[in-house]
């Protein structure tokens, strides 16, 4: 089907969806869910809405403070020449949907200006509706939005394909990369291209991280050789550079605002943290307390009220600790919290992936979760320990529960 016929068909699908009429063809699930969010949020489907552009100095400050700056060159090399030849542009935005970099075909840049697709513009879903920047930020996966799949009618002459970017050092979403252009320049392979180049950029971040960890290790080894007892040196994201007196672990998750001194960490309990020259931390755990005493009075709060950020907070006799969850861990912990009697690996595989055979993936993820839950999870079956008070904070509307997720248990939760 050519782009003109496809655009005409999608216009009919959108008109039917907005009017509540029957349509022989429905929107794709990712688009339908986005449209539902727009309708609940009151986004006007017929009128373009724009917020103010960021000032030049604000754009520069965001660029300097964003991990995206480390991979912009990789994105340029992989996408700009192709985008220019295909009469598209490349756009890189931060986690708030603000456009920080924009390059490509000159005539398309001018057309983008007409849509408000400018440097410093706000392209969150809640501002401009379904689009290739804001929607991937919400659903945490690559999305192509073609013509009338855009919720706002004034964007129907446009097509875009965006892929979220995750920092492998801490698992956090750091932005989105998008290729956009006029409808008649759309190519079905665009989304795959954007996704592949995004993965190359993430690999570049991973390589830089390993180099940094090697430098920290050269500082850590002489330091640990002079110490007795348990100690571990980690980088600012908690990745282990060296360890003594205790089993090695890949990573010890640190709180987002970590200041050191006397502290409590989910995987170590009470410990002393000392900042090292040039970055990184020396962690010296306290002598291990009795496991049952450490769990007495422990409470766990799973906060799923956000649309892009979710946290787990553990409080008990040894202190309080909050950990930001990855999308997959948020799904798994939600399932466990709603099944207090427990789930087997096969149950969880069916709950999350719709395939009870994917037990290897489930066990690997639960192993990672157990590292920061400090013995609060049992297995065979997997469940929270009976002496742990578990609370789940849900969004005001069930439809906003983990909007990135396609897990069966989450879909049931959204349905109320």
N, C-alpha and C positions, 0 to 999 in steps of 0.2 A: 504494500500500500504506500502511495507517495505521501509526502508531507502535507500537501493541501487536503487530501481526502482524510488523512489521519486527524488533522486539526479540526476539520468539520465534524467528524465523528465524536471527538472529545468534547467539542462545544455542546453537542446534543446530550452527552453523558452528564456534563456539568449542569446544564440547564435543568435536566430532569432531577438531579440530586438536590439542587437548591430549591426547586418547586415542590419536591416530594412526589413527583410523577414517576410512573413506571418507565424503565428503559430496558431495551433488549440486551444492552451491554452495560455492565457496571464498571466503575473505576477500579484501578488496581488497589489492593488492600492498603498499601502504604500511602497512597493518595487519598483514599476514602477516610482513613484514620486522621490524616492531616486536615481534610476538609471539616471533619467533625470537630476537631480542636478549634478551627477558625470560627465555626458557627457558635460554639460555646463561648469563645472569647470575644465575640462581637465584632470581628474583622469585617469591614464593608467589602462585599464581593465585587462591587461595581465602581468603586472610587479609590484611586491611588492615594495612599497615606504615606507621608514621609516625615521622619524626625529630622532635627537639625544635624548638619554634618559636623564631624569633629574638627576642631581647629588644627592647623598644620602642626603646631607644637604638641598637641595631644596625640596626633597620629605618630609623630616621631617618638614620643615617650612610650606609647604602646608597642611600637616596633622594638625599641631597645629592651623592654622588659619581657617580651614574649619569646618563648623557645622557638617559635616559628622562624625567627631571624636566622637561626642556625641552618635551616634547610631551604630557604628561599632560592638559593642558587641551584640546588638540586631540582627544585620544581621548575625553575626557569629552563634549565637544560633539557628537562624531559617534556615540557608542555608548550612553552611559548612559541617556538618555531612552528610546531604543528598547529597550534591554535591560530597563528597568524596566517598560515597557508590555507586553513579551512575557514577563514573569516570568522574566527572566534576570539575571545579574550580569556586570559587566565586571571582569576580573582582568588586572593588569599585573605581569609577573614579570621578574626579571633573568636573566642568562645561566646562572646556577646553578639556575634554576627556583624561586627564592625569591619568594613573593608579596609585592610591595611596595605595591601599591594594589589596593583592592577596593571596588566600589560597585555599587548597583543595588537591585532589589526586596528589601524588608525580609524577607519570609517566605523568599525564596530564599537570602538571606544566612544565615538560621538553618539552613536545610537544608544549605548548604555547610559550616557549622561541623560538622555531623554527619559529613561526609566528610573532615574535617581540612583543608578548603579555606579556611584562615584566613590572616590577615596573618602573614607570617614563616614560613609553612609551606614545606616542600621538596617540589616537584612535578616533580622529575626523573623520567625513565623508570626509572632504576635504583632509585628509592625507591618509587614508587607504581604502576609499570607504564605501559602505553600510555595516554596522556591528551592533552588539548588544549593543555597547557603544555609538558610534557617532550618529546613526540614532535616538534612543530615545531622545537624547539631542536636536535634531532638531524638531522632531514632537511632543514632549512633551507627549508621551503616550507609554505604553509598546509595544515592538516589538520583535518578534522572527525572526531570520535570519538563514535560513537553507541552507547549502551546496551552490549551485550555485546561491542562492539569494544574496550572497556576490558579490559585483560588481567586485572585484579583483579575478582573477582566482586562485591564490595561496592559497586563503582561503576556497576553496570549500570542503576541507576535514573537515571543522569545522562547528559547529552549536552553536548558542548563543541566549540567551533570556535576554533582558534588560528592566529595568523599571526606569523611571526618579524619582528623589527624590525632593520633594518640602518642603521648610521650612514653617510650618504653621504660624510661627510668623510674616513673612512678605510676604509670597506667592511667594518667589523667588525660582527658580530652583537652587539646590545646588550640584547636581551630578547625577550619575546613578549607579544602581546595576545590575550586569550581571552574569549569569551562563553560562559557556561555556565548550565545550568538543568536542571530535571527533564525526563525523556524526553518526556513528553506535550506539552511546549512547544516541541519542536524544529521548526525551519522550514528548508527546503532552501536558502533564500537567505542564511542566517546566515553561512556561510563567506565568500561573496562580499562581504557587507557588512563583515565584519571585515578582510578583505584590502584593500578599497578605503579604509577609514578609516586603516589602517596606512600605506598609500602616501601619504595626505594628511599624516600625521604626519611621514613621512620627507621630504616636500617642504618642510615647515616647517623641519626641520633644515637642508635645503639652502639655503633662503632666508636663514636666520640666518648660515650659513657665508659666503655671498656678501657679506652686509653686513660681516662681520668682515674679509673679504679686501679689500674696498674701503677700509676704515679703515687696514689695513696698507699698502696701496698708496700712500696719501697720505703715509705716513712713509717708504716705500722710495724713491720717485722722487727726492726731493732728495738722499738718501743716495747712490744709485747715480750721480747726475750728477757727484759729486766723485771717483769712483773711475776707475782705468784697469785694463785687463785684463778678464778674465771674472769675473762676479759675478751672483748671483741671490738674491732675497729670497723666502723661503717662510714659510708659517704653520707652526704646530706639527704639522700633519699632512702637511706637504710640498707643499701647493698653492702654485703660483707667484703672487706678487703683482707682481713686476717683475723685469726681467732686463737685463743689459748685456754686450756683447762676446761673446755666444753665442746660438745659436738658442733661441727660447722653447719651453718645454715646459709641459704642463698641471700635472704633478706630479713631484716628486722624492721617492720613498719614503724615509722616515726610520726608523731603528731604533726599536723600541718605547720603550726607555729612552735617550733622546738627551740627551747632556750637553754637546755642542759641543767646542770646542778642535780639536786636530788629529784628524782622523777620516778614515774611508774610506766612501764611499757607492757602492752598486752602479751607479748611473747616471752618477756623476761621477768615480769613482776617489778619489785622495787630495785632500783639501781642508781648509780652515780654516773652522770654523763659529763665529759670534759671535751670542750671544743679543741680541735687540733689546729696548729698553724697551717694555713693554706687550705683549710676546709676539712670536713669530716669530723667524726666523733669517736672518742674512746668511751666505751660502755663497760662498767664494772658491776655485774649483778650482785645483789645481796645474797647471803647464804640462803639456800632454798628452804622456804617454810613448809610445814606440813600441808599437803595438797588440799585436804578437807578444810583446814582452817582458812586457807587462802580463798576458798570458794564461799565461805559462810557469808550470807547476806549479799551475795552478788546479784546485781540487776543488770539487765541488758536492754537497751532501747534501740530498735531498728527504725530509723527515720526515713520514710519513703515519701515524704510530702513534696519533695522537689521534682522537677521534670528532667533535670540533667545532673543533679548531685544528690547522693544518698549517703548516709553515715550510720555507723554502728558505734554506740557509746556503752562502755562497760564501767560500772561503778561497784566498788566493794571495799573491804577493810584495808586493802593495800593501795587504794587510790582510784582515780578516774581517768579514762582514756578514750579518745574518739578517733575513729579510723574512717577515712573516706573510701567508699566501696566502688569497685568496678561494676559495670552493668551486669556481668555474669554472676558475681558474688551477691549482688543485690537480689537477683532472681532466686538463687539457691537459698539464701537466708530467709527470704519471704516464704518460700515453700516450706522450709523447716519450721518456721514460726507458726504457720497455719496448720501444721500437722504435728502436734506436740507428742504424739505416740511414736513418731519416727517414720522414716522412709528408707527403703533399701536403695542401693545404687541403681538398680533397674527401675525402681519407682521414680527416682529423681530424674533419670535419663528420659523416662516417658513424660514426666511433668514438664521438663524444660525443653527437650529436643523433640518430643513426640516419637522417640525411638528407644525402647527399653534396652537395646543392644549397645548403646553408647556409654557403657559403664566405665570404661577406661578414662574418658574425658571427665566424667563426674567425679571419679575417685581422685584424679589429679587436682581438680579445682577444690574439692573438700580438703585435700591435704594442705593446700595453700591457705585455706581459711583457718584450719586448725592451728597454723603457725601463729596467728595473731589473736586467737580466742583463748589461748592459755588454758587448755584443758576443759573448756566449757562445752565442748561437743563430744558426745558419745558416738560410737559407730556400732554397726551390726544390731539394730539399724542406726542410721545417722539421726541424731536428735539432740536438742539442748538438754543438759543435765537437769534432773528433776529439781535440784535445789537452786536453780537459777530462775529468777523472776524475769520473764521475757515480755516486753511490750512492743507493739508495732504501731507507729504513727503513719496514718494513711492520708493521701491528699483529700481535699474537700469534696472533690468529685471522683467517684470510682473510675470514671473513664480516663483520668489522668494518672492512673497507677502505672509506673514504669513504662512510659510511652514508647521506649525503644524495643520493648520485649514482644516476642512472638510465642513465648512459653504458654502451654495450655493452661497451667494453673493461674498465670497472670491474666490471661484472657477471661477466665472464669471470674477472677476477682474484679476485673473491669466491668463485667456484666452485672455485678452486684449480687 
